[in-house]
């Protein structure tokens, strides 16, 4: 009688995402196999220069205290809004100057979304990492053009895609000779207005040979309700989801944060409160990573 066999473990391939050091005395941020957790954080969109600089200073201080590498994130433009009246950001010319100021003053790499093919070269001159929004992860010309810059590229997984479907984005970027790709899980559509987190997405995307980042702050948005309405998100679940993502083997975290979330001009109902909860969540995340050892240990069930 033939013995039935089944797959019980997950073996992850070698994977690495590298963000070069901003200063000659600084260190590159390395994400993936053999490296600790890193975090991508900042306000969803640039509300103002003052807000961005204040937030960046706080984030740098916290991340230095807990020992977690920081990539600062904020969008100069937010094109996917529920109303034409909503704040869309300061746009490229002004917004990129603000991000460049963060980079220069604090010595940390910066990341921002790219929505338009014509913005890519200008954006690449000012930031360290290009990010492709979830809704645009299958836009071939945009993805390839970002890859051609040679910059590290973070691709948010479309909520309409299975994790395996991100193979197309990885392939498109690598076709340009750029191997520096990070994939970010930010939930999958569950009905019309809600996202859910499928933790299998983390090892499934890692199996594509790219590190996987986990974004809880977008998963908790309740679409169809304005983010200016407290009912438009469930931020109380951000820690539960984040820690589950770390336990599932995420290589990095994505946490949008704001010192006064309900005053934010975008995603007010879902951003993590910077002054009340941010540092505690990072410390808990580090503790969970220590408990599992490495992402590879999870799939092999070996400690």
N, C-alpha and C positions, 0 to 999 in steps of 0.2 A: 504494500500500500504506500503510495507516494505521500511523503510528509509535507504538509502545507507550511509555507513560510510567509512571514509578514515582516514589514519594516517597522522596527520599534525605536530606532535611534535616528538622529539627524547629524550628519557630518558637514560642517560648514567649510566652504572653500576659503582660500586666502583672500582678504579684502582690505583695502586701505583707502582712505580719503585724507588728503593732505592739504592744509591751508598754510601757505608760506608765512614766515614771520613778517610782521609789519615793519619792525625796526632791526637794525643790524645786531643789536644786543638781545633781541627777543628770540623766542623759540617757535618753530612751526607747530601747528595744532594737527595732531594725527588721530584719526578716528578709525576704528576697526580692530582687526585681529591683533592682540598683543597690547592694546591701548585701553586706557580707562575711559570713563564717561566724559563726554564734552557736552556743552549746552549751547543752543542757538536761542538767543533771547533779546527782547526789546518790545517796544510798543508796536501794535499791529501796523499803524501808519504814522507818519510824522505829523503830530498835532501842531507842534511848534518847535523852533530850535531850542528854546529854553527847556521844554519838557524832555526832548531827546537827550540833551546834554546832562540834565539832572538824573535822568534814568540811567544813562550810560555810566555815570560816576558811581551810582549806587550798585549797579550790576558788577562793575569791575571790583569794587570793594568786597562785595559778598563772595564773588567767585574766587578771589584771592584768599579770603579767609577759609573757605571750605576746600580749596585746592582743585577746583574744576575749571578746565579751559573754557573760555567764553568766545563765541562769535556773536557780535552784536547785530541784531536784525531790526530793521524798520523799513516800511515801504514808502517810497517817494510818491507813489501813485497806487490807489486802490480802485481798479476798474470794475470789479465785480461788486456792485452795490445794489441794494434793494430799491433805491429811488434815485432819480436824476438830481434830487435836491440834496443828497447826502454828500458829506465831505469826501473828496477823492484824493486829497493830499496836495502838497505844494507843487507837484509835478517835477519833471526831471531836472531842469536847470537849477532851481533853488534847492530841491531836496537832495541832490547829489552833493552839493556844496556842504550841506549840513552833515551828511554821512562822512564826507571826507574830513570834516572837522573832528568828528568823533574818533576817526581812525588816527589822526595826527595827535590829538590831545591825550588820548588814553592808550595808544599803542596797541589797540585790539583790532583784529580783522572785522570787516563789516560785510553784511549780506543784504541784498535787496531783491525784490521781485522784478522781473522783466516781462512786460506785456506785449511790447511791439518790436518787430524786427528792426525798425529804424532806430531804436534807442540803444541797441545792444552795444555797439562800439563805445558810445559815450559812457554808458553805465560801467563797462569793463575798465575804463580808465580811472574810475573813482572808487570802486569797491573790490573786495577780495574774492567774493563768492557770488555767482549769479544764481538766482532761484527761479525756477519755472513753476508758476501757479498750477494747482491741481487741475483746474478746468482746461489748462492748455498743455498738459503733459503729452498729448498725442499730436500737437501741432508740429509736423515734421520740419518745416522750414525754420521755425523758432528754435526748436531743440538743436538742430544741426548748427545753426548760426551761433548759438551759445557755446556749443562744443568747440567751434572753430576759434573762439577767442583764446583758448588754452587755459582759461580760468577754471577753477573748481566749480562744479555745477551741482546744485541740490535740486532734485526733481520731486515735487510733492505728488504723491500718488492720487490720481483722480478717484473720487468717491464712487465712480461708476465702473471702476476697473477691479478685476481680481488681482491679487499681488503678482501672480505670474505674468500678468499682462504688462508689467513694467519692463519686461525684457525688451520690448520695442524701443522704449526711451533710452535704455542702456546701450542697446545696439547702435542707435542713431548717433549718440554722443561719441561712442568709441569708434565709429566709422570715420570720424574726423582726426583720429589719432589721440584724442583726449581720453585718458583712462580715469580721470579724477572725478568720480561720480558718487553722490550720496543720494539715497532714496528715503523719502519721509512718508511714513504712514500717518494719515489724518482722518481715518474713518471711512466706512463704506455706507452707502445709502440704505436706509431701512425704511421703506415706505417713502412718503413724499418729503417730510420735513425733519427727519431725525437721522443722525449718523450713529453707527455702532462700531466698536473696536473689535476686530478679529485678530487676536494675538498671533495666530498662525502666520499673519502677514510678515512678521519680523523675520523668522527663519526662511520663509519662502522668498523674500526679497534678498536676504543674505546669500541664498543659494545661487543668485544671479551674479555673484562675485562683487557685489557692492555693499558697503556698510548700510545698516538700516537705522534710521532716526525715528523717534516716536513723538507725535504731536497730540497731546491730550487737549490742548486749549481750543482746537477747532472742532474736535469731536463733540464737545459739550454744547456747541451752538444749536439752537432750535430754529431752523430756517422757516421763513414765513412770518416770523415775529421780529420786529425791529431790534437790532442789538442795543439800541438806546433804552429799550424796555427791559427791566430786570428779569422779566419772564422769558427773554430771548436766549437764555443760556442757563446751564446748570454747573457753575464753577465749583460747587462743593464736591463734584466728582473728579475734578482734575487730579488731586492726589491719588485717588484710587486707581485711576487709569494710568497715571505716570508710573507708579510703583509696579503695577502689573506689567507695564511695558518693559521696565528694567528687569523684572524677574523673568520675562520671556526672552531676554537676551539683547535688548536694544543696544546699539553701539553709541547712540547719542540721544539727547532730548531736545525737543523744540517747545519752548514755553513763551508764549506772548504774555507780556507783563506790563503793568502800568501802576504808578503810585496811587492813583485815584481812578480805578477802573470805570466807574459809572460816569466819569467826566470825559472819558476817551471818545474821540470822534469816530471810532470804528471798533467793532467787537467789544463794546463796553460791557456787555452781559457775560462775556466768557473769559476775558483776560485774567490772569492770576494777579492778586494783589501783591505788589512788589514790597511794600513796607510791612505788611502783616504776615505773609505766608511764604514768600519766595525762599528765604534762606533755610527755613525748616524743611521745605520740600527737597531742596538739594541735599541736605544732610541725610534725610531719610533715603533718598535715591542712592547715595553713596553706600549707605548701610546695606541696602538690598543687593547692590552689585557685589559688595564684599561677601555677602552670604552665598551668592551663587558661584562666586569665583570668577568665571569668564562666561561669555555667551556660548562658547563651545561646550562648556561643562553641562549646560542645560540640556542640549540635544543628545548628549552622550550619557547623561545621568551619572556623571562621574565627578566627584569632588575629592 
